[in-house]
Amino acid sequence: MEGTARWSGAGAVARAAFCFAAESGSFRRAASDLQVSPARARDLVRSLEERAGTPLLFEDEGSVRLTPEGERLYFRWKGPVHRLLGFGRPAPASSPSRVWVTVSAPTSTGSTLLSPMVGRFALANPGVSVDLRLTHGFYHPLWEGVDLRIGHGEYFLEDVESHPLGAVRRILVASPAYLERAGRPAAPGDLVRHEVFGPKDAVDQDSIAFRCGRREERVSPSSRIALRSHLSALFCALSGLGIGVMVPEYLAAPYLGRGELVRVLPDWGVAPLPLRAFFSPGNPKSGVRALVEFLEAECRKSPYIEGLPK
């Protein structure tokens, strides 16, 4: 039995190449699932064999089969590979033409704004299924088997085709109890006397720009807790801990309607949150462009997203 440390350097893509070659009986078909060359698929499997110190696959005239050690590791890895990576997911026999599109999206935006949109797309397109992965930062780049990445701002890790989906309006909110206790800010400069909670671009920047007509005021509020999340900012505000800054308006809207939150500095605006789709240039995987066009149409209909013609 190999120890965990011995296998910690073996990448998930290498294990996926091994499992898919074992399932399909071919490095060529495994490479197609992973969108790499057959030579690359062989190299990935060889990296596992080097760690194991023994062959895992026999190759004979283009076909492959498991060795005894390979069979043991295949049954250990096949479940995690398909659950966590979603590569090469077999289509049910009842729908042999089904296509899986793997999408990576930021955790807060993906779980709240994009999940219902993706769900509506999948229901309206029975030939396409979507594997939505919620991520932090620039995880799950396109070369890791992701067909479509949704992000905020630009993406520079690789050559991609970029498609704007709009910009999400953001506001400041607080609970009535907090404002009664701490006072209501009359101007952006008053925020330095309050506890504030915000997303990464609020926490990590030197200052936040507030605009009212042609006026601009930059403020550097300090937070003792760096949460770097829109949802965290929202729920800290709901808990009465302070003011949530740069909270997406669509997240706050239900709580504003019920009086659980109050809008702070309503005459002042903050930068909206850009939303962009990134995919491989030229000829992306089947279903990707259709999903991007669907997301753009959904964003265009939303009262909380700006920057696209209605």
Residue pairs with C-beta under 8 A, 6 or more apart in sequence:
2 51
2 52
6 51
7 51
9 51
10 47
10 48
10 51
11 44
11 47
12 81
12 84
12 85
13 34
13 44
13 85
13 144
13 145
14 44
14 45
14 47
14 48
15 48
15 77
15 80
15 81
16 33
16 34
16 81
16 85
16 87
16 88
16 145
17 30
17 31
17 34
17 36
17 41
17 44
17 45
18 44
18 45
18 48
18 56
18 57
18 70
18 73
18 74
18 77
19 74
19 77
19 78
19 81
19 82
19 88
20 29
20 30
20 33
20 34
20 87
20 88
21 27
21 29
21 30
21 41
21 45
21 57
21 64
22 57
22 64
22 65
22 66
22 70
22 74
23 30
23 78
23 88
24 30
24 33
24 88
25 63
25 64
25 65
26 62
26 63
26 64
27 38
27 41
27 42
27 45
27 59
27 64
28 38
28 62
30 41
30 88
31 37
31 38
31 40
31 41
33 87
33 88
34 40
34 41
34 87
34 88
34 145
35 145
35 285
36 44
45 56
45 57
48 56
48 73
49 55
49 56
49 57
52 69
52 73
54 67
54 69
55 67
55 69
55 70
56 66
56 67
56 69
56 70
56 73
57 64
57 65
57 66
57 67
57 70
58 64
58 65
58 66
58 67
66 74
81 87
82 88
82 89
85 145
86 100
86 102
86 131
86 133
86 145
87 102
87 145
89 100
89 129
89 131
91 97
91 98
91 100
92 98
95 126
95 127
97 127
98 126
98 127
98 128
98 129
99 127
99 128
99 129
99 285
99 286
99 287
100 128
100 129
100 130
100 131
101 128
101 129
101 130
101 131
101 147
101 148
101 285
101 287
101 288
101 291
102 130
102 131
102 133
102 145
102 146
102 147
102 148
103 118
103 130
103 131
103 132
103 133
103 146
103 147
103 148
103 149
103 150
103 291
104 133
104 135
104 139
104 140
104 146
104 148
104 149
104 150
105 114
105 132
105 133
105 134
105 135
105 149
105 150
105 151
106 134
106 135
106 136
106 150
106 151
106 152
107 134
107 135
107 136
107 229
107 231
108 199
108 229
108 230
108 231
109 150
109 152
109 168
109 230
109 248
109 273
109 275
110 132
110 134
110 135
110 150
111 134
111 231
112 231
112 248
112 250
112 251
113 168
113 248
113 250
114 132
114 150
114 295
115 132
117 294
117 295
117 298
117 299
118 130
118 132
118 291
118 295
120 294
120 298
121 128
121 130
121 290
121 291
121 294
121 295
122 128
122 129
122 130
124 294
125 287
125 290
127 287
128 286
128 287
128 290
128 291
130 291
133 140
133 146
138 151
138 155
138 157
140 146
140 149
141 149
141 157
141 158
142 149
142 158
142 160
142 278
142 279
142 280
143 158
147 279
147 280
147 284
147 285
147 287
147 288
148 277
148 278
148 279
148 284
148 288
148 291
148 292
149 155
149 160
149 277
149 278
149 279
150 165
150 275
150 276
150 277
150 278
150 295
151 275
151 276
151 278
152 273
152 274
152 275
152 276
153 274
153 276
154 162
154 276
155 162
155 276
155 278
159 281
160 278
160 279
160 280
160 281
161 278
161 279
161 280
161 281
161 282
161 284
162 276
162 277
162 278
163 276
163 277
163 278
163 279
163 292
163 296
164 274
164 275
164 276
164 277
164 307
164 308
165 275
165 276
165 277
165 292
165 295
165 296
165 299
165 305
165 308
166 274
166 275
166 296
166 299
166 300
166 302
166 305
166 306
166 307
166 308
167 272
167 273
167 274
167 275
167 305
167 306
167 307
168 248
168 249
168 250
168 272
168 273
168 275
168 304
168 305
169 248
169 249
169 250
169 272
169 304
169 305
169 306
170 246
170 247
170 248
170 249
170 270
170 271
170 272
170 273
171 246
171 247
171 249
171 252
171 263
171 264
171 266
171 270
172 243
172 244
172 245
172 246
172 247
172 263
172 264
172 265
172 268
172 270
173 234
173 237
173 243
173 244
173 247
173 252
173 255
173 256
173 261
173 262
173 263
173 264
174 237
174 242
174 243
174 244
174 261
174 262
174 264
175 237
175 238
175 239
175 240
175 260
175 261
175 262
176 259
176 262
177 240
178 237
178 240
178 241
178 242
178 243
179 262
179 264
181 240
182 194
182 195
182 242
184 264
185 191
185 194
185 243
185 264
185 265
187 217
187 265
188 208
188 210
188 217
188 219
188 265
188 268
189 217
189 219
191 219
191 221
191 243
191 245
192 219
192 220
192 221
192 222
194 221
194 242
194 243
195 223
195 224
195 241
195 242
195 243
196 202
196 221
196 222
196 223
196 242
196 243
196 244
196 245
197 223
197 225
197 227
197 232
197 233
197 236
197 237
197 241
197 242
197 243
197 244
197 245
198 208
198 223
198 227
198 233
198 244
198 245
198 246
198 247
199 228
199 229
199 230
199 233
199 246
199 273
200 228
200 229
201 246
201 271
202 208
202 233
202 245
202 246
203 223
203 226
203 227
203 228
204 228
206 220
207 218
207 219
207 220
208 218
208 219
208 220
208 221
208 245
208 246
208 270
209 216
209 217
209 218
209 270
209 271
210 216
210 217
210 218
210 219
210 265
210 268
210 269
210 270
211 217
211 268
211 269
211 270
212 267
212 268
212 269
217 268
221 245
223 242
225 236
227 233
227 236
230 246
230 247
230 248
230 251
230 273
231 251
233 244
233 245
233 246
233 247
234 244
234 247
234 251
234 252
234 255
236 242
236 244
237 243
237 244
237 247
237 261
238 255
238 260
238 261
243 264
244 252
245 270
246 270
246 271
246 273
248 273
248 304
249 304
250 302
250 304
252 261
252 263
253 304
255 261
256 262
256 263
272 306
272 307
274 307
275 299
275 305
277 292
277 295
277 296
279 285
279 288
279 289
279 292
296 308
299 305
299 308
300 308
300 309
300 310
